[in-house]
Amino acid sequence: MNATKNNIGNNSTTRRKKTKTTAPTTKGIRRVDASNERQLGSSERPTEISSNLSTSDAFLKTCFMPKLEENDITIKQTKRKSAKIERDFYKSLSQLAKHYDITTMPTQHFNYPYNISLALRDIEAQLKTKSENWQSIRLIEKASKTYFAIEERCNTGATLFYVPVVPLYQFLHNKVHRKAACLLLSVCAYLYRNADIPYYRQEDSYLYYNYEMLNDWLQQDEEIEDSHNRKKDLQRAEIIGDMMGQKIADCRNLIFFEQRLKRFRPKNRFDKECLQLAEKAFKLYCDYPNESIFRNAHYNNAVKSEDMDEDDYYNEETVIAMDKYISFFAESDGLIYDNLTSMVNNEFNEYAETQEPMIFKTFNGSDITDKNLDFENQLFKVLNELCRLLN
């Protein structure tokens, strides 16, 4: 006979079920029957007290663990930690407000952590209007210290800053626009020689590779519509590009920059706009003679080493690099231009982020870095205006 057969379920004693709620203790209780005949020593037991509700008495037979009370030491430690966080927070906030010349809202009289939440909301709203490059604000707790960290970033607006050189070549060979074109040539020389703007006829440039791809595509497929015209445009882009590359790289265009500005007398609206642009570029040249547009560019936008994923950082480019959307190129007209922008945009669509000039500031009591993005802000405006004039 199976030793385990019918053991479960044949026991006459039923299992207790734990009640989810307890029976009321002050309602419906019957009183003990009193015996008038004998007060003491009666062999007859009084009637037991019982509820008039058919409720289980399992509650009375259940054991509960004692309530765990927070001791005084834990409370004091928590209060000390909160007090230190508040002290660090307001010290860092004071340093941040001084740096950005901001008047903060008084929040110290509110209880923790509501005071910190209010102060964060206030400072974030002010930074949005105060700093052109404000990107994000973080409250960092590191090594038992709490402080603010600010990320500033240039917003390029997903724009292709491609400066055409074929129109500049044509202006230089036009008597009406020659002097204005010489001003723009000096601007381009500064951008190429000092600000490190890539040139599309350099073999290590991004656009050089794309123009070569277009050339190979045309050579391999003779049946492409307007193949002859496309090849002609591509050949012109190469010839004029090489000629203008030599002019733009010539240091004499920088030597004569100031002299050209002083002698130039605008005769029409176009001349005036060229003069205004050249003056902005010359000021940049004087204020930042050796600064590159890439000075605050970080690979994969990782500003600090702790933000980097070792594998991705060294092996895979996950953002659109700045040298891909900032460059000199041939011209913004014709079939070659259409093919080029199509190739570029198709590649850029594979990325979710763009590399942009970024700086990171921490307000932890140490000296704040004097880094800023003023140079980049002005240079992008010069590039944008130059593209507009040449297009």
Long-range contacts (C-beta under 8 A, 24 or more apart in sequence): 16-56, 16-58, 16-61, 17-56, 17-58, 18-58, 18-62, 19-55, 19-56, 19-58, 19-59, 22-59, 23-51, 23-53, 23-55, 23-57, 23-59, 28-52, 28-53, 82-112, 82-113, 84-144, 84-146, 85-112, 85-116, 85-141, 85-146, 86-112, 86-115, 86-116, 88-145, 88-146, 88-147, 89-116, 89-119, 89-139, 89-146, 90-119, 91-365, 92-146, 92-147, 92-148, 92-363, 92-364, 92-365, 93-119, 93-123, 93-148, 93-363, 95-148, 95-363, 95-365, 95-368, 96-123, 96-148, 96-150, 96-363, 97-123, 99-361, 99-363, 99-368, 100-126, 100-127, 100-130, 100-131, 101-130, 102-126, 102-127, 102-130, 132-373, 132-377, 133-373, 133-377, 135-358, 140-362, 145-364, 147-362, 147-363, 147-364, 147-365, 148-362, 148-363, 149-360, 149-361, 149-362, 149-363, 150-360, 150-361, 150-362, 150-363, 151-303, 151-358, 151-359, 151-360, 152-358, 152-359, 152-360, 152-361, 152-372, 152-373, 153-356, 153-357, 153-358, 153-359, 153-373, 154-356, 154-357, 154-358, 154-373, 154-376, 154-377, 154-380, 155-356, 156-325, 156-354, 156-356, 156-380, 158-354, 159-325, 159-384, 160-325, 160-341, 160-344, 161-325, 161-326, 161-327, 161-380, 161-383, 161-384, 161-387, 162-207, 162-325, 162-326, 162-327, 162-328, 162-329, 162-332, 162-387, 163-188, 163-191, 163-197, 163-327, 163-328, 163-329, 163-383, 163-386, 163-387, 163-390, 164-328, 164-329, 164-330, 164-331, 164-332, 164-387, 164-390, 164-391, 165-240, 165-241, 165-244, 165-245, 165-248, 165-328, 165-329, 165-330, 165-331, 166-236, 166-237, 166-240, 166-244, 166-330, 166-331, 167-331, 167-390, 167-391, 168-244, 168-390, 169-240, 169-243, 169-244, 177-270, 179-260, 179-264, 179-271, 180-264, 180-266, 180-270, 180-271, 180-274, 180-275, 182-260, 183-260, 183-261, 183-264, 183-274, 183-275, 183-277, 183-278, 184-274, 184-277, 184-278, 184-386, 184-389, 184-390, 185-247, 185-248, 185-253, 186-253, 186-254, 186-256, 186-257, 186-260, 186-278, 186-281, 186-282, 187-277, 187-278, 187-281, 187-382, 187-386, 188-248, 188-253, 188-328, 188-386, 189-248, 189-249, 189-250, 189-251, 189-253, 189-254, 189-257, 190-254, 190-257, 190-281, 190-282, 190-284, 190-285, 191-281, 191-382, 191-383, 191-386, 192-248, 192-249, 192-328, 193-248, 193-249, 193-251, 193-254, 194-254, 194-285, 194-288, 194-289, 194-290, 194-291, 194-292, 195-284, 195-291, 195-292, 195-293, 195-379, 196-292, 196-293, 196-294, 197-293, 197-326, 197-327, 197-328, 197-383, 198-323, 198-326, 198-327, 198-328, 199-241, 199-245, 199-248, 199-327, 199-328, 200-241, 200-327, 200-328, 200-329, 200-330, 201-238, 201-241, 201-242, 201-245, 202-245, 205-323, 205-327, 206-321, 206-323, 206-324, 206-327, 207-327, 207-329, 207-340, 210-340, 210-343, 210-344, 211-237, 211-238, 211-330, 211-340, 213-343, 214-336, 214-339, 214-340, 214-343, 226-335, 229-335, 230-335, 230-336, 230-339, 233-334, 233-335, 233-336, 234-336, 236-330, 237-330, 237-331, 237-336, 240-330, 241-330, 248-328, 254-285, 257-282, 257-285, 258-282, 270-389, 273-385, 273-389, 274-389, 277-382, 277-385, 277-386, 277-389, 280-378, 280-381, 280-382, 280-385, 281-382, 284-375, 284-378, 284-379, 284-382, 287-375, 288-375, 291-375, 293-322, 293-326, 293-357, 293-376, 293-379, 294-322, 294-323, 295-357, 295-375, 296-357, 296-358, 296-359, 296-371, 296-373, 296-376, 297-321, 297-322, 297-355, 297-356, 297-357, 297-358, 298-355, 298-358, 299-355, 300-355, 301-353, 301-355, 301-356, 301-358, 303-358, 303-359, 303-360, 304-360, 318-351, 318-352, 318-353, 319-351, 319-352, 319-353, 319-354, 319-355, 320-348, 320-351, 320-353, 320-354, 320-355, 321-355, 322-355, 322-356, 322-357, 324-348, 325-354, 326-383, 332-391
